[in-house]
């Protein structure tokens, strides 16, 4: 990976760690722009070599999204996250 690409990955990782709740969890527009950016990079991959930048960004985004969802589920309880069906009295 080129130094500038590594810098982008580091900045992205820092951004997601520090501002996930503010920028991603509570603002669908930010998450949508990021997803569109990744999608455009996938399209441009045929024309440009990202040297691992695309894969790294996708992996970091998906990993952080999954981690945050699991953290939220553990705080809210399993029922609110759809992991268990509500138990109905018989």
QUITA-V925042 format. One record per backbone hydrogen bond with DSSP energy under -0.5 kcal/mol. NH is the residue of the N-H (numbers start at 1). CO is the residue of the C=O. E is the energy in kcal/mol with one decimal. If there is no record, write none. Layout:
# QUITA-V925042
<<NH & CO & E> <NH & CO & E>>
This chain:
# QUITA-V925042
<<6 & 2 & -2.4> <7 & 3 & -2.1> <8 & 4 & -1.8> <9 & 5 & -2.2> <10 & 6 & -2.4> <11 & 7 & -2.5> <12 & 8 & -2.6> <13 & 9 & -2.7> <14 & 10 & -2.3> <15 & 11 & -2.5> <16 & 12 & -2.6> <17 & 13 & -2.2> <18 & 14 & -2.5> <19 & 15 & -2.7> <20 & 16 & -1.0> <23 & 19 & -3.2> <24 & 19 & -0.6> <24 & 20 & -2.4> <25 & 20 & -2.4> <26 & 21 & -1.0> <30 & 27 & -0.6> <31 & 27 & -1.5> <32 & 28 & -2.4> <33 & 29 & -2.4> <34 & 30 & -2.3> <35 & 31 & -2.4> <36 & 32 & -2.4> <37 & 33 & -2.3> <38 & 34 & -2.4> <39 & 35 & -2.3> <40 & 36 & -2.5> <41 & 37 & -2.1> <42 & 38 & -1.9> <43 & 39 & -1.8> <44 & 40 & -2.7> <45 & 41 & -0.9> <46 & 43 & -1.0> <47 & 44 & -1.2> <48 & 44 & -3.0> <50 & 48 & -0.7> <53 & 50 & -2.2> <56 & 52 & -2.4> <57 & 53 & -2.7> <58 & 54 & -2.6> <59 & 55 & -2.7> <60 & 56 & -2.6> <61 & 57 & -2.6> <62 & 58 & -2.8> <63 & 59 & -2.7> <64 & 60 & -2.5> <65 & 61 & -2.5> <66 & 62 & -2.4> <67 & 63 & -2.6> <68 & 64 & -2.6> <69 & 65 & -2.0> <70 & 66 & -2.4> <71 & 67 & -2.3> <72 & 68 & -2.4> <73 & 69 & -2.4> <74 & 70 & -2.3> <75 & 71 & -1.5> <76 & 72 & -2.6> <77 & 73 & -2.2> <81 & 77 & -0.6> <81 & 78 & -0.8> <82 & 79 & -1.2> <83 & 78 & -1.7> <84 & 78 & -0.6> <88 & 86 & -0.6>>
